[in-house]
Amino acid sequence: MDIKPTYDITKDYYYNFEHGPFYSGDYPTNLKVESVHLFGKKVDFPLGVPAGLLLNGRWVETYGKLGFPVLVYKTVRSCKYPCHPYPNCLYVKTAMIDPDDPPEYILAPKGYVPESYRLVTITNSFGMPSMDPEWWQEDIASLKRRLPEGCFLIGSGVGTHTGSTEEIAEDFVRVAEMLAEVGVDAVELNFSCPNVKDHEGSIYMDPELSAYILAKVKKAVPYVPLLVKIGLLIGDKLREFVRACAPYVEGVAGINSFQARVVDEMGKPALGEDREKSGVCGWALRRCALRFTAELRKIRDEIKADFLIFSCGGVTDRESYKEFINAGAHVVMSCTGAMFNPLLAREIRGGED
């Protein structure tokens, strides 16, 4: 591997939360500025890191200094919530995934390491853990004072499933209100997580429920731009979601991983019997994410909606960044790519270290 990742996949989530990110190099300077306006705020460049990698304020601040201006604080809840047990990340070996012909399973061979960080694909399984609100509200408030100028901070939140549809909708409202209280530049509702069994991980598959939750949150916090994060939808399913939800959002973010059956060489679940399926992200997701982005932009233009598109999935180098911009993304996000190459922003934007 050319560059060590900032997240140590040989350790559990809590170790990384406390001790990471693992980057000791210089921060790039003289980065190219290509200013964009996100909901009225001037931002240095349409490049960012989604919620998956930015575990807390220290992680967010580091990536801001590394040249990623659009930063999403990892998804939080209205209550403390545990992470799935270790392992949480494994390398997988697969071809680029075709959304029209998805694989039956994806292999995670023991000891396998990709030949380059540009080709890294991993499976991840965290389950949207969260510290209690008092902790993360204080952390975000402190982070806001430390972020470099020209950055845009998004707070990601999820409702915790406790029973009825109404209860989870009200919990989404609570989380959004708490994020708004601490001054994030936008609130993202995470409707997609491939690593939770409850309905909270697949809300985006239900356009009616998605629209209902978004409408309630928009009514509660109308003064903060609202984004929704979704998984892979294409064709009529994507069109149905956009038509239902576009009136309530200023941004759509996707895609959030690809759920797959991940197995070892013996055909057994690589993460353990209770986690047969998990999220796959990184290089292999690029074709799916580009297809999603192009179709989303087309549907957006067809219905004359004005939300922004935050695209993620397989951005590992300068060329893939350009592909997403050409496909219609307003902002390009990198998670796995930025994790294994923290100097990715310098490659995309130019600059020195």
N, C-alpha and C positions, 0 to 999 in steps of 0.2 A: 504494500500500500504506500502510495506516494506521500500522503499527509495523514497524520493521526487524527481521528475524529475528536471533536470537542465533547462528545458524549461517549463515555467509556462503556461499551456494550458488554464488557466482562464483569461489570458491577451492576447492582440493582438501581432502581429509580431513586431511592432515598440517598444513596451514596452520591449519585450525580447531582441531585438537588442541593446537597450540602457542600460538595467540594468542587463542582464544575462551574463554568465550562472549562475544559482543559485546553487552554490556548495561552502560550507564553511568548509568542512572537511580537513583532512590531505591528502597529496599526497603520494601514495604508494612508498615504497623504496625496494631495493634488488629484483627487478623484474627479472625473468628469461630472459636471452638474448638468442635468437635463430636467429642469424644473417642471413639475406638474402641479396642478391644484386639485387636491382631494377635499371635496366638500368645503371649499373656500379657504383651505389652508395650503400654503406653498410648501412643497416637499421637494427635496433635492433630486430625486431620481425615482422612476417607477419600478423599484425593486425592493423586495422584502422577504421576511421569514414568517411563515405561518405559526400557529399556536403550538404545534407538536414539539418543536425544539426549544422553545423559550420558557423554561421551567419556572423561572422567577425573575425578579428585577435585575439580578446580577447577570443572568443570561441575556436578557433583553438589552441591557446597557452595553455588554460586550459586542453584540452583533450590530448595534447602532454605531459603535466606534469602528467596526470592521467595514462599514460602508453600505449597510442595508437600512435605508431610511424608513421603510414601512414595516412595523414590528407588531406582532400579535402576541400578547401575554397569554401563556398557556391556559386553556379552558378551566374556569373555576366554577364552583358550586355554592349554593347557599348553606352548605354544611361541610364538615370535614369528611373526606371520602378516601378509602384506601386504594393503593395501587395494586394491580395484579402482582403475583409473586414473580421472582426471577426464574427464568430469563425473560427479559422484556424485548430484546432485539437479537435477531439472528440474521446472518447473511443467507440469501437464497440465490439459487442458480436457475435462471430462466431466460427464455427469449423475451423480446419485447411483446407485451400483451396486446392482442388484437381484440378490441371491444366486441366485434362480431363473432369471435371464435375464442372465448376465454378458455384457459386450460382447466382440466379436471382437478389437477393438484399442482402445487409448486414445491420443488425440492429444496430442502435446507440441509445440505450434506455436512457432516461433522468435519471440522477443520478447513472448510472451504473459505477462501478469501478472494474476492475479485481482483483482477490484474491491475485495475486502475480505479481511482475514486470517481472517474467520469462514468464508470459502468456499474457503480454500486447499486444493488437492490437489496432491501432488507424486509423482513417481517417485523412488525412491532406490535406489542400487546401491553398496554398500560391500563386501559379502562377508565380514562378521564379522572384520575385522582385529583384531590383538592385539599388544600389547607383550609382551616376555618376562615370565614369571612373577615373577622377582625384582623387576622394575620395578613391575608392577601390585600385587603384594602390599604393597610398601612404600607405594605411593600410597594404597591402601585403608586401611592401618593409620593413616596420617597423617590421612586424611579422617575416620575415626571420632572422632578427638579434636577435630575442628573443627565437626562438624555441630551445628546448633541442637538444643536439647532438644525432645523430642516428635516427632523424626524416626525413621523406620524404614528401615534400609539393606539392600537386597537385592543380592547378588552374582550376576550372570548368567554362566553358563559353557556352553561347547559342546565336545564331543569332536571332535577332528580326524580326518577319515577317512584312514586310511593303508592300508587293505586289508580285513581281515575284520571281521565284525560284533563278534566278541569284542574285537578291538583298539580299536574305537571305544567300546565299552562301558567298557573299562578306562580309556580316556582321559577319559571323562566322570567316572569315579570320581576320577581324579587331580585334575582341575580342581575338583571339588566339595570334595575334601579340602583343597586349597590355599585355597579361598575360606573354608572353615570355620576354618582356621588363623588367619586375620586378623580373625576376630570379626564377620563379617556377621551380621545378624539373621535372615536366611533365605538359602537358596541356590535360584536358579532355573536349571533346565536348559532351554536353548533348543533345542527340537526343530523349529523352523520358521524358515527364512530363504529368501525367494524369490530370493536373489541368489547362491547357490552351486550349482554343478552336481553336486557329490558328494551322496551319500545323506544327509549330515549336515543338509542343509537341509529334508528332507521326512520326517524320522523319525516325526512325528506321524501320517502317513498309514498307518503300520503299527502297529496297537495291540499286537500281540504283542511286537515289538521294543521299543516304547516301554515297556511294562510290564517287560520284562527289564532294560533299562537302569535304570529307576527303582528296581527292587527291589535291584539291585546297589549303587546309590548310597545308598539308604536304609539298607542294611546297613552300609555303610562309615561313614556319618555320621548315625547315628540321633538324635543330640542337636541337630541343626539342622533347623528347618522346611524342607520341600522343596516347591518350586513347579515346575510344568512350563509352558512357554510354547508355544502351538500356533497354527496357522493356522486358516483358515475350514473348519470342519466343521459340518454340520447334519444333522438327521434321524438315520437309522440309523447313519451313520458316526460321528457324535458320540456316540451312545449306546454303540456298541461300544468307542470309545476310553475313555470314562468308566468303563465297567464293568471294563475291563482294568486301568486305571491308578489308579483311586480309592483302592485299599488302600495305595498307597505315597506319596501326596502330601497335603500340607496346603493346597495352593492350586493353582488352574489359572488361567493368564493367557492372554488372547487378545482380539482376534486380531492376529497379527503380519503386517500388510500384506495385500495381495491381489495375487497374481502375474498380470501381464497382458502382452500384447504392446504395447509402447509405441513409436509411430512418429511421424515428422515429417510435414510436409505432403506430402512426396513418397512417403510410404508406406514409408520406410526406417527401420530401427531407430534411435531417437532417441539412444541411448547408444552406438551403434557396432554393427557387424556381429556381434561376438562376444557382445553382450548384447541379444539380441532381446527377451527377457522380463526384467522387473524388478518390484520391489515397488511398489505404489501405496498411498499412505496419505494421511490427512487427511479433509476434509469428505465426499468421495464414498464413503468407507468406512462411514459411520454406519449405514445401513440393514442392511448385512451384520453389523456388530458388535452391533447391538441384537438382531437375530434370533438370533445366536450366544449372546448373554448370556441371553436369555429361555429358549432351549431348554436351555442348560447348567444354569440354575437349576432348571428343571422336572425334568430327568433326575437331578440331585443330590438333589432332594427325593424323587423316586420310589424311588431305591435307598437312601435314608436315609444318604447319605454326609455327611461333615462338613467337606469342604474349603471354603476361601474362594474367591470369584471375583474376579479382578483384570481388569477390562474395559478395553479400549482400542480406539479406532477411530472417528475423526470427532468427538472431543470438542473443540469450538472455542468454546463459550460456556456460560453458566450454565444455559440451557434444556437443552442436550444432556447436561450433567452430570446434571441431574434425570431425564432420560429413562433414563439408564443405571442410576441408583439404583432407579428404578421397575421396570426390567426384571429386577432381581435382583442387580446388582453389589454386592459388599461394599466394594470399593475401585475408584474410577474413575481411569483413567490417561489422560494426554494427551501425545502426542509432537509431532505437527505443530502442533496448536493452541498448545501451550506454546512451541514454537519461534518462531512468528510473532507470538505475543502473550505475552511473558514475564509480563505482569500478569494473566494468566488466573486465577490463584489468587485475586487480590484481587477480581476480578469474581464468582467463585463464592462466596468466603467473606466478602465485604465487607471493609472496612478502609480505611486511609488510606495515602498515600505522601508 
